Amino acid sequence: MKIKYDKSPLLWIALKLFLSKKTLFGGSAPLALFGLILGVASLVVSMAVMSGFESTLQTAMTDVSGHVQVVKRSRFPDNWLELEERIKKIEPSLQGATRFVFVEGIMAHGGQISGVLLEGIDKARVNSTLRLQSRVQAGSADISVPSDVPLALIGSGLAKKMSLNVGDVFRVVLPIADASDPSNFQRKVGTFKVQGILELGKYDWNERFVVTDLATAQQVAMIGERYTGLMLRFKDPTYARQAGFHLSQTLGAPYWIRDWRDSNENLFDAVAVQRPAIFFVVSVIIFVAAFNISSTLLVNVVQRYKDIAILKTVGLSRKDVIKIFTFQGLIMGALGLAGGFVLGLILCVLFNFAQSRLGLISGAVYRVDSIEVNVRFVDTLAICASTMLICFLATLAPARRGADLNPMEGLRNE
């Protein structure tokens, strides 16, 4: 008479067998689980750093230069408000626009000189377009405060190199071309007071940027009411490329349109190419751990011949045995996945601490001085799916080995 077996507690049986001394606390199981945890943690950290680099650079670009810049190749129209209205009609999602001007010069302070890029921005509209307040390291980003000396904001690298602090006065020398003879230049010296020191997010910006009011920059550069262009901000930074393309088609040839991604296109493209490559390379650690899991389960099958024979005798089918050992592999994969994420998050915190103390990131090479690690949902989902899939495939061979066991052969020596 064949005993009818209730097949519902298969997961419970798998968990019971997994937590026994023969499986979890014996043989190579602890090493296999530890290897899986290290593999998942490495994958979490590498993806978080790659995503953090991309998001850090994107935030820096949009905070300091807006989402889109509109520049006219010739003399910019005097009535910029009309241009803004045209842009609003073309792109109703426009949130803010401000005029800007770029002038190259030389900073002189304390016997030292350094090449700088003087940026003039409309102080009445800057807060609607840029996010300089979030970049303040010392002092204030408000350059509209009344002062006898024009106020300016400088990058943190420039402040360190020139030994400047909030409240210090420095000079910028600008070369002004002679109207009658463009080959001749005259010097124009502008005096500024440090209102704030900014962490601009990009190494070259921190080393060169001096930000002041638009009217002050125009006066020092002797360019009258001229300006370089408009900085625009939209509701969604990811929409900037589409908006820029649309504006470029509509406004026509006199205008040059670029979005926040254009100036660092090569870096963003490199991240897009390297992300899947790094994911695959680091996943090799998980593959190695999966082989250890497979060997552990295979040994467990050999040690469980008697138990498998008894379960088959009381009614378990071949598929049920496969499910039990598959569940064991997936349980080990879930534990490794959870432990790997915990360890990975701890390593991310340690990475943030180390780069703030030791300067792990070279700004001259990577364009950014620090990276805010970013564990994205998409990366998390990919890591979970790939880990569990690899662990599932690793369980198939030992599970089938156990399922093919003849009950009489398993009980022969008992």
URSUL-V926114 format. One record per pair of residues at least 4 apart in sequence whose C-alpha atoms are under 8 Angstrom apart, sorted by the first residue. I is the first residue (numbers start at 1). GAP is how many residues later the second one is. D is the distance in Angstrom with one decimal. If there is no record, write none. Layout:
I&GAP&D ; I&GAP&D
This chain:
2&312&7.2 ; 2&313&7.2 ; 3&310&8.0 ; 3&311&5.4 ; 3&312&6.0 ; 4&310&6.8 ; 4&311&5.7 ; 5&309&6.0 ; 5&310&5.0 ; 5&311&6.7 ; 7&309&7.4 ; 7&313&7.6 ; 9&4&6.2 ; 10&4&6.2 ; 10&310&7.3 ; 10&313&7.4 ; 10&314&6.0 ; 11&4&6.1 ; 11&313&6.6 ; 11&316&6.5 ; 12&4&6.0 ; 13&4&6.1 ; 13&311&7.0 ; 14&4&6.0 ; 14&310&4.9 ; 14&311&6.6 ; 14&313&6.0 ; 14&314&5.6 ; 15&4&6.1 ; 15&312&7.7 ; 15&313&6.6 ; 15&316&7.7 ; 16&4&6.6 ; 17&6&7.1 ; 17&311&8.0 ; 18&5&5.4 ; 18&6&5.9 ; 18&310&5.9 ; 19&4&6.6 ; 19&5&5.5 ; 19&6&7.7 ; 20&4&6.2 ; 20&5&7.0 ; 21&4&4.8 ; 21&5&5.6 ; 22&4&5.0 ; 22&5&7.3 ; 22&278&7.1 ; 22&281&7.9 ; 23&4&7.2 ; 23&6&6.4 ; 23&273&7.6 ; 23&274&7.9 ; 23&277&6.3 ; 24&5&5.5 ; 24&6&6.5 ; 25&4&6.9 ; 25&5&6.6 ; 26&4&7.4 ; 27&269&7.3 ; 28&4&6.1 ; 28&264&7.3 ; 28&268&5.9 ; 29&4&6.1 ; 29&263&7.7 ; 29&264&6.8 ; 29&267&5.7 ; 30&4&6.0 ; 31&4&6.0 ; 31&261&7.9 ; 32&4&6.2 ; 32&257&5.5 ; 32&258&7.4 ; 32&260&5.1 ; 32&261&5.5 ; 32&264&7.7 ; 33&4&6.2 ; 33&256&7.4 ; 33&260&7.5 ; 33&299&6.7 ; 33&300&7.8 ; 33&302&7.7 ; 33&303&5.7 ; 34&4&6.3 ; 34&302&7.2 ; 35&4&6.2 ; 35&250&7.5 ; 35&251&7.4 ; 35&253&7.9 ; 35&254&5.2 ; 36&4&6.2 ; 36&249&7.5 ; 36&250&5.6 ; 36&253&5.1 ; 36&254&7.3 ; 36&297&7.5 ; 36&300&5.3 ; 36&301&7.4 ; 36&304&7.3 ; 37&4&6.1 ; 37&299&4.7 ; 37&300&6.4 ; 37&301&7.9 ; 37&302&5.6 ; 37&303&4.1 ; 37&304&7.9 ; 37&306&7.7 ; 38&4&6.0 ; 38&247&7.8 ; 38&302&6.1 ; 38&305&7.9 ; 39&4&6.3 ; 39&243&7.1 ; 39&244&6.9 ; 39&245&8.0 ; 39&246&4.9 ; 39&247&5.0 ; 39&250&7.6 ; 39&301&7.2 ; 40&4&6.1 ; 40&243&8.0 ; 40&246&6.8 ; 40&296&7.4 ; 40&297&6.2 ; 40&300&4.7 ; 40&301&6.6 ; 40&304&7.4 ; 40&343&7.4 ; 40&347&7.7 ; 41&4&6.2 ; 41&299&4.4 ; 41&300&5.7 ; 41&301&7.7 ; 41&302&5.7 ; 41&303&4.1 ; 41&304&7.8 ; 41&306&8.0 ; 42&4&6.1 ; 42&240&6.8 ; 42&302&6.6 ; 43&4&6.1 ; 43&236&6.7 ; 43&239&5.9 ; 43&240&6.8 ; 43&301&7.9 ; 43&340&7.3 ; 44&4&6.0 ; 44&296&7.9 ; 44&297&6.7 ; 44&300&5.5 ; 44&301&7.6 ; 44&331&7.4 ; 44&335&8.0 ; 44&336&7.6 ; 44&339&7.6 ; 45&4&6.1 ; 45&299&5.6 ; 45&300&7.4 ; 45&302&6.9 ; 45&303&6.1 ; 46&4&6.3 ; 46&232&7.4 ; 46&233&7.8 ; 47&4&6.0 ; 47&228&7.2 ; 47&231&8.0 ; 47&232&7.2 ; 47&328&7.2 ; 47&332&6.7 ; 48&4&5.8 ; 48&300&7.7 ; 48&325&5.1 ; 48&326&4.8 ; 48&327&4.8 ; 48&328&7.2 ; 49&4&6.0 ; 49&322&7.2 ; 49&323&7.7 ; 49&324&5.0 ; 49&325&6.7 ; 50&4&6.5 ; 50&221&6.9 ; 50&225&6.8 ; 50&323&7.8 ; 51&4&6.1 ; 51&322&6.9 ; 51&323&5.6 ; 51&324&7.2 ; 51&325&7.3 ; 52&4&5.8 ; 52&319&5.8 ; 52&320&5.2 ; 52&321&4.2 ; 52&322&4.5 ; 52&323&7.8 ; 53&4&6.2 ; 53&318&5.5 ; 53&319&7.1 ; 53&320&7.3 ; 54&4&6.1 ; 54&214&6.8 ; 54&217&7.1 ; 55&4&6.0 ; 55&317&8.0 ; 55&319&7.7 ; 56&4&6.2 ; 56&145&7.3 ; 56&315&6.1 ; 56&316&6.3 ; 57&4&6.2 ; 57&144&6.9 ; 57&145&7.3 ; 57&311&7.1 ; 58&4&6.2 ; 58&202&7.4 ; 58&203&7.5 ; 59&4&5.9 ; 60&4&6.1 ; 60&140&6.3 ; 60&141&5.0 ; 60&142&6.8 ; 61&4&5.6 ; 61&5&6.9 ; 61&6&7.8 ; 61&140&8.0 ; 61&199&5.7 ; 61&200&7.8 ; 62&4&4.5 ; 62&5&5.3 ; 62&68&7.2 ; 62&69&7.9 ; 62&175&7.5 ; 62&198&6.2 ; 63&67&5.1 ; 63&68&4.5 ; 63&69&6.4 ; 64&66&5.7 ; 64&67&6.5 ; 64&68&6.5 ; 64&136&7.0 ; 65&4&7.6 ; 65&65&6.8 ; 65&166&6.7 ; 65&195&7.1 ; 66&63&6.0 ; 66&64&5.7 ; 66&165&5.6 ; 66&166&5.7 ; 66&167&5.5 ; 66&194&6.9 ; 67&164&7.3 ; 67&165&5.8 ; 67&166&5.1 ; 67&167&6.7 ; 67&170&6.1 ; 67&173&5.7 ; 67&192&5.7 ; 67&193&5.3 ; 68&163&5.9 ; 68&164&5.1 ; 68&165&6.7 ; 68&172&6.2 ; 68&173&8.0 ; 68&176&6.4 ; 68&189&7.1 ; 68&190&5.8 ; 68&191&4.2 ; 68&192&6.1 ; 69&160&6.9 ; 69&161&5.7 ; 69&162&4.6 ; 69&163&6.1 ; 69&188&5.8 ; 69&189&5.5 ; 69&190&6.2 ; 70&159&5.4 ; 70&160&5.1 ; 70&161&6.5 ; 70&162&7.7 ; 70&185&6.6 ; 70&186&6.0 ; 70&187&4.9 ; 70&188&6.9 ; 71&5&7.9 ; 71&157&6.1 ; 71&158&4.4 ; 71&159&6.7 ; 71&184&5.5 ; 71&185&5.0 ; 71&186&6.4 ; 72&4&5.7 ; 72&156&7.4 ; 72&157&6.6 ; 72&182&5.6 ; 72&183&4.3 ; 72&184&5.9 ; 73&181&5.8 ; 73&182&6.1 ; 73&183&6.7 ; 74&180&7.2 ; 75&151&7.4 ; 76&150&6.6 ; 76&151&6.8 ; 76&152&7.3 ; 76&153&7.3 ; 78&147&7.4 ; 78&148&7.5 ; 79&4&7.2 ; 80&4&6.3 ; 81&4&6.3 ; 82&4&6.3 ; 83&4&6.3 ; 84&4&6.2 ; 84&13&7.2 ; 85&4&6.3 ; 86&4&6.3 ; 87&4&5.9 ; 87&5&7.9 ; 87&7&7.8 ; 87&160&7.3 ; 88&4&5.0 ; 88&5&7.5 ; 88&6&6.1 ; 90&156&7.9 ; 90&157&7.0 ; 90&160&7.7 ; 91&152&6.9 ; 91&156&7.9 ; 93&141&5.8 ; 93&142&6.2 ; 94&138&7.1 ; 94&139&6.1 ; 94&140&4.7 ; 94&141&6.9 ; 95&33&7.2 ; 95&34&7.5 ; 95&137&7.6 ; 95&138&5.5 ; 95&139&5.2 ; 95&140&6.4 ; 96&29&7.7 ; 96&32&5.1 ; 96&33&5.0 ; 96&136&5.8 ; 96&137&5.2 ; 96&138&7.2 ; 97&28&7.1 ; 97&29&7.9 ; 97&31&7.1 ; 97&32&5.8 ; 97&133&6.3 ; 97&134&5.5 ; 97&135&4.6 ; 97&136&6.4 ; 98&23&7.0 ; 98&24&5.9 ; 98&27&5.6 ; 98&28&6.0 ; 98&30&8.0 ; 98&31&6.6 ; 98&132&5.5 ; 98&133&5.3 ; 98&134&6.9 ; 99&22&6.0 ; 99&23&5.7 ; 99&115&7.6 ; 99&128&6.9 ; 99&129&7.5 ; 99&130&5.8 ; 99&131&4.6 ; 99&132&6.3 ; 100&19&6.9 ; 100&20&5.4 ; 100&21&4.6 ; 100&22&6.7 ; 100&114&6.5 ; 100&127&6.0 ; 100&128&5.8 ; 100&129&5.8 ; 100&130&6.1 ; 100&131&7.0 ; 101&18&5.6 ; 101&19&5.0 ; 101&20&6.8 ; 101&113&6.9 ; 101&116&7.5 ; 101&117&7.8 ; 101&126&4.8 ; 101&127&4.5 ; 101&128&6.8 ; 102&15&6.7 ; 102&16&5.8 ; 102&17&4.7 ; 102&18&6.6 ; 102&126&6.6 ; 103&14&5.9 ; 103&15&5.1 ; 103&16&6.5 ; 103&71&7.8 ; 103&114&7.9 ; 103&118&7.2 ; 104&11&7.6 ; 104&12&6.0 ; 104&13&4.6 ; 104&14&5.9 ; 104&70&6.9 ; 105&10&6.0 ; 105&11&5.4 ; 105&12&6.2 ; 105&13&6.9 ; 105&67&6.3 ; 105&68&5.5 ; 105&69&4.6 ; 105&70&6.9 ; 106&7&6.5 ; 106&8&5.5 ; 106&9&4.5 ; 106&10&5.6 ; 106&66&5.4 ; 106&67&5.1 ; 106&68&6.6 ; 107&6&5.4 ; 107&7&5.2 ; 107&8&6.2 ; 107&9&6.3 ; 107&63&7.3 ; 107&64&5.7 ; 107&65&4.4 ; 107&66&6.3 ; 108&4&5.7 ; 108&5&4.5 ; 108&6&6.8 ; 108&62&6.5 ; 108&63&5.4 ; 108&64&6.2 ; 108&65&7.5 ; 109&4&6.5 ; 109&53&6.6 ; 109&61&5.5 ; 109&62&6.7 ; 110&52&7.5 ; 112&50&6.7 ; 113&49&7.9 ; 114&94&8.0 ; 115&93&6.7 ; 116&91&7.9 ; 116&92&4.5 ; 116&93&6.0 ; 116&94&6.8 ; 117&91&5.7 ; 117&92&5.2 ; 117&93&6.1 ; 118&91&6.3 ; 118&92&4.8 ; 118&93&6.0 ; 118&94&7.4 ; 118&99&7.4 ; 119&90&7.2 ; 119&91&6.0 ; 119&92&4.8 ; 119&93&6.2 ; 119&95&7.7 ; 119&98&7.2 ; 120&91&5.9 ; 120&92&5.0 ; 120&93&5.0 ; 120&94&3.9 ; 120&95&7.3 ; 120&96&7.3 ; 120&97&5.2 ; 120&98&7.5 ; 121&5&6.6 ; 121&90&7.3 ; 121&91&6.4 ; 121&92&5.2 ; 121&93&4.4 ; 122&4&5.8 ; 122&91&6.0 ; 122&92&5.1 ; 122&93&7.7 ; 123&4&7.8 ; 123&20&6.8 ; 123&21&6.3 ; 123&90&5.7 ; 123&91&7.2 ; 124&20&7.9 ; 125&4&7.0 ; 126&4&5.7 ; 127&4&6.4 ; 127&5&7.6 ; 128&105&7.8 ; 129&102&7.0 ; 129&103&6.2 ; 129&104&5.2 ; 130&103&7.7 ; 131&4&7.3 ; 132&4&6.7 ; 132&9&6.3 ; 132&66&7.7 ; 133&7&7.5 ; 133&8&5.5 ; 135&63&5.2 ; 135&64&5.2 ; 135&65&6.0 ; 136&4&6.4 ; 136&5&6.4 ; 136&60&6.6 ; 136&61&6.0 ; 136&62&4.5 ; 136&63&6.3 ; 137&19&7.6 ; 137&59&7.4 ; 137&60&5.5 ; 137&61&5.2 ; 137&62&6.0 ; 138&28&7.0 ; 138&58&5.6 ; 138&59&5.1 ; 138&60&7.1 ; 139&27&5.9 ; 139&56&6.0 ; 139&57&4.2 ; 139&58&6.4 ; 140&55&5.9 ; 140&56&4.7 ; 140&57&7.7 ; 141&12&6.8 ; 141&54&6.9 ; 141&55&5.7 ; 142&53&7.5 ; 143&8&5.6 ; 143&9&6.6 ; 143&10&7.8 ; 143&52&6.8 ; 143&69&6.9 ; 143&70&6.8 ; 144&7&8.0 ; 144&69&7.9 ; 147&4&7.2 ; 149&42&6.9 ; 149&43&5.9 ; 149&44&6.0 ; 150&41&7.0 ; 150&42&5.1 ; 150&43&6.1 ; 150&62&7.7 ; 150&66&7.1 ; 151&41&5.6 ; 151&42&4.9 ; 151&43&6.0 ; 151&44&5.6 ; 151&61&6.3 ; 151&62&7.6 ; 152&40&6.1 ; 152&41&5.9 ; 152&42&5.2 ; 152&43&5.5 ; 152&44&7.1 ; 152&58&6.5 ; 152&59&5.4 ; 152&60&4.5 ; 152&61&7.6 ; 153&41&5.9 ; 153&42&5.7 ; 153&43&4.9 ; 153&44&5.8 ; 153&45&6.8 ; 153&57&5.7 ; 153&58&4.9 ; 153&59&6.4 ; 154&4&6.7 ; 154&5&6.6 ; 154&40&7.1 ; 154&42&6.7 ; 154&43&5.2 ; 154&44&6.0 ; 154&52&7.5 ; 154&54&8.0 ; 154&55&5.8 ; 154&56&4.6 ; 154&57&6.3 ; 155&4&6.2 ; 155&42&5.8 ; 155&43&4.9 ; 155&44&6.0 ; 155&45&6.4 ; 155&50&6.6 ; 155&51&4.0 ; 155&52&6.1 ; 155&53&6.8 ; 155&54&5.6 ; 155&55&6.8 ; 156&4&6.2 ; 156&41&5.7 ; 156&42&5.5 ; 156&43&5.5 ; 156&44&7.7 ; 156&50&5.3 ; 156&51&7.2 ; 157&4&6.1 ; 157&46&7.7 ; 157&49&4.8 ; 157&50&4.6 ; 157&51&7.9 ; 158&4&6.0 ; 158&48&6.1 ; 158&49&4.6 ; 158&50&6.1 ; 158&51&7.6 ; 159&4&5.6 ; 159&5&4.7 ; 159&6&6.8 ; 159&38&7.1 ; 160&4&6.5 ; 164&4&6.2 ; 164&30&7.8 ; 165&29&6.9 ; 165&32&7.7 ; 166&27&7.9 ; 166&28&5.0 ; 166&29&5.7 ; 166&30&5.9 ; 166&31&7.1 ; 167&26&6.0 ; 167&27&5.1 ; 167&28&6.2 ; 168&25&5.7 ; 168&26&5.5 ; 169&22&7.0 ; 169&23&5.6 ; 169&24&4.4 ; 169&25&6.3 ; 170&21&5.9 ; 170&22&5.5 ; 170&23&6.4 ; 170&24&7.8 ; 171&18&6.6 ; 171&19&5.6 ; 171&20&4.5 ; 171&21&6.1 ; 172&17&5.7 ; 172&18&5.2 ; 172&19&6.5 ; 172&20&7.8 ; 173&14&6.5 ; 173&15&5.7 ; 173&16&4.5 ; 173&17&6.4 ; 174&13&5.8 ; 174&14&5.1 ; 174&15&6.3 ; 174&16&7.8 ; 174&46&7.7 ; 174&47&6.7 ; 175&10&5.9 ; 175&11&5.8 ; 175&12&5.1 ; 175&13&6.4 ; 176&9&5.3 ; 176&10&5.1 ; 176&11&6.1 ; 176&12&6.7 ; 176&45&6.9 ; 176&46&7.6 ; 177&4&7.6 ; 177&5&5.3 ; 177&6&7.1 ; 177&7&6.0 ; 177&8&4.4 ; 177&9&6.4 ; 178&4&5.1 ; 178&5&7.3 ; 178&6&5.5 ; 178&7&5.5 ; 178&8&6.9 ; 188&32&6.7 ; 188&33&7.3 ; 189&31&7.2 ; 190&30&5.8 ; 198&8&7.6 ; 199&7&6.6 ; 200&5&6.3 ; 200&6&5.8 ; 201&4&7.6 ; 201&5&7.3 ; 201&167&5.9 ; 201&168&7.0 ; 201&169&7.8 ; 202&4&6.2 ; 202&161&7.4 ; 202&165&5.4 ; 202&166&4.7 ; 202&167&6.9 ; 203&4&6.3 ; 203&160&5.0 ; 203&161&6.4 ; 203&164&5.1 ; 203&165&5.2 ; 203&166&6.1 ; 204&4&6.2 ; 204&160&7.6 ; 204&163&6.9 ; 205&4&5.2 ; 212&4&6.9 ; 212&5&6.7 ; 213&4&6.3 ; 214&4&6.1 ; 215&4&6.1 ; 216&4&6.2 ; 217&4&6.0 ; 218&4&5.8 ; 218&5&5.4 ; 218&6&5.9 ; 218&7&6.8 ; 218&8&7.3 ; 218&9&7.6 ; 219&4&6.8 ; 219&5&6.7 ; 223&4&7.9 ; 233&4&7.9 ; 234&5&7.5 ; 234&6&7.0 ; 236&4&7.2 ; 239&4&6.1 ; 240&4&5.9 ; 240&19&6.0 ; 240&20&7.5 ; 241&4&6.2 ; 241&18&5.9 ; 241&20&7.8 ; 242&4&6.2 ; 243&4&6.1 ; 244&4&6.0 ; 244&13&6.0 ; 244&14&6.4 ; 244&15&6.2 ; 245&4&6.3 ; 245&12&7.7 ; 246&4&6.2 ; 247&4&5.7 ; 247&10&7.3 ; 248&4&6.0 ; 248&5&7.7 ; 248&7&7.1 ; 248&8&7.1 ; 248&9&5.9 ; 251&4&6.6 ; 258&4&6.1 ; 259&4&8.0 ; 260&4&8.0 ; 261&4&5.6 ; 261&7&7.5 ; 264&4&6.5 ; 265&4&6.1 ; 266&4&6.0 ; 267&4&6.3 ; 268&4&6.3 ; 269&4&6.3 ; 270&4&6.0 ; 271&4&5.8 ; 272&4&7.6 ; 273&4&7.0 ; 274&4&5.9 ; 275&4&6.1 ; 276&4&6.1 ; 277&4&6.2 ; 278&4&6.0 ; 279&4&6.0 ; 280&4&6.8 ; 282&4&7.7 ; 283&4&6.4 ; 284&4&6.3 ; 285&4&6.3 ; 286&4&6.0 ; 286&101&7.0 ; 286&104&7.7 ; 287&4&6.5 ; 287&103&6.8 ; 288&4&6.6 ; 289&4&6.3 ; 290&4&6.1 ; 290&100&6.6 ; 290&101&5.7 ; 290&104&5.8 ; 291&4&6.2 ; 291&103&6.5 ; 292&4&6.1 ; 293&4&6.2 ; 293&36&7.0 ; 293&39&8.0 ; 293&98&7.6 ; 293&101&6.9 ; 293&102&7.6 ; 294&4&6.1 ; 294&35&7.9 ; 294&100&5.1 ; 294&101&5.6 ; 294&103&7.4 ; 294&104&6.6 ; 295&4&6.2 ; 295&103&7.8 ; 296&4&6.1 ; 297&4&6.1 ; 297&28&7.4 ; 297&32&7.5 ; 297&98&7.2 ; 297&101&5.9 ; 297&102&7.8 ; 298&4&6.6 ; 298&99&7.8 ; 298&100&4.7 ; 298&101&7.8 ; 298&103&7.7 ; 299&4&6.3 ; 300&4&6.0 ; 301&4&6.3 ; 301&97&6.8 ; 301&98&7.8 ; 301&100&7.4 ; 301&101&5.6 ; 302&100&7.9 ; 304&4&6.0 ; 305&4&6.1 ; 305&97&7.7 ; 305&100&7.6 ; 305&105&5.1 ; 305&106&7.8 ; 306&4&6.3 ; 306&104&5.1 ; 306&105&5.8 ; 306&108&7.7 ; 307&4&6.2 ; 308&4&6.2 ; 308&13&7.6 ; 308&94&7.2 ; 308&97&7.7 ; 308&99&7.4 ; 308&102&7.4 ; 309&4&6.1 ; 309&96&7.3 ; 309&97&7.0 ; 309&98&4.1 ; 309&99&7.2 ; 309&100&7.9 ; 309&101&5.2 ; 309&102&6.4 ; 310&4&6.4 ; 310&97&7.0 ; 310&101&7.9 ; 311&4&6.6 ; 311&5&5.6 ; 312&4&4.5 ; 312&5&6.4 ; 312&6&8.0 ; 312&95&6.4 ; 313&94&6.5 ; 316&4&5.8 ; 316&5&6.8 ; 317&4&6.6 ; 318&4&6.4 ; 318&85&4.9 ; 318&86&7.1 ; 319&4&6.2 ; 319&84&7.2 ; 320&4&6.3 ; 321&4&6.5 ; 321&78&7.0 ; 321&81&6.8 ; 321&82&5.3 ; 322&4&6.0 ; 322&74&7.6 ; 322&77&4.7 ; 322&78&6.0 ; 322&80&7.2 ; 322&81&5.8 ; 323&4&5.9 ; 323&76&7.6 ; 324&4&6.4 ; 324&75&7.8 ; 325&4&6.4 ; 325&70&6.8 ; 325&73&7.5 ; 325&74&5.2 ; 326&4&6.2 ; 326&66&6.6 ; 326&69&5.4 ; 326&70&6.8 ; 326&73&6.3 ; 327&4&6.0 ; 328&4&6.3 ; 329&4&6.1 ; 329&62&6.2 ; 329&63&6.5 ; 329&65&7.6 ; 329&66&5.6 ; 330&4&6.0 ; 330&58&6.7 ; 330&61&6.2 ; 330&62&6.1 ; 331&4&6.2 ; 332&4&6.1 ; 333&4&5.9 ; 333&54&7.0 ; 333&55&6.0 ; 333&58&5.7 ; 334&4&6.1 ; 334&54&7.2 ; 335&4&6.0 ; 336&4&5.8 ; 337&4&6.2 ; 337&47&7.0 ; 337&50&7.2 ; 338&4&6.3 ; 339&4&6.1 ; 340&4&5.8 ; 341&4&6.0 ; 342&4&6.3 ; 343&4&6.2 ; 344&4&6.2 ; 345&4&6.4 ; 346&4&6.3 ; 347&4&6.0 ; 348&4&6.3 ; 348&25&6.7 ; 349&4&6.3 ; 350&4&6.0 ; 351&4&6.1 ; 352&4&6.3 ; 352&19&7.7 ; 352&20&7.1 ; 352&21&7.4 ; 353&4&6.3 ; 354&4&5.5 ; 354&5&7.2 ; 354&6&7.0 ; 355&4&4.6 ; 355&5&4.8 ; 355&6&6.7 ; 355&15&6.7 ; 356&4&8.0 ; 356&14&7.5 ; 359&10&7.6 ; 359&11&7.7 ; 360&10&8.0 ; 361&5&7.2 ; 361&7&7.4 ; 361&8&5.6 ; 361&9&5.9 ; 361&10&7.9 ; 362&4&6.1 ; 362&5&7.7 ; 362&6&7.3 ; 362&7&6.1 ; 363&4&4.7 ; 363&5&4.7 ; 363&6&4.5 ; 363&7&7.8 ; 364&4&7.8 ; 375&4&7.0 ; 375&5&7.1 ; 376&4&6.2 ; 377&4&6.1 ; 378&4&6.2 ; 379&4&6.1 ; 380&4&6.2 ; 381&4&6.1 ; 382&4&6.0 ; 383&4&6.0 ; 384&4&6.1 ; 385&4&6.0 ; 386&4&6.1 ; 387&4&6.2 ; 388&4&6.0 ; 389&4&6.3 ; 390&4&6.2 ; 391&4&6.5 ; 392&4&6.9 ; 395&4&5.9 ; 396&4&6.1 ; 397&4&6.3 ; 398&4&6.3 ; 399&4&6.2 ; 400&4&6.1 ; 401&4&6.8 ; 405&4&7.3 ; 405&5&7.1 ; 406&4&6.4 ; 407&4&6.3 ; 408&4&5.9
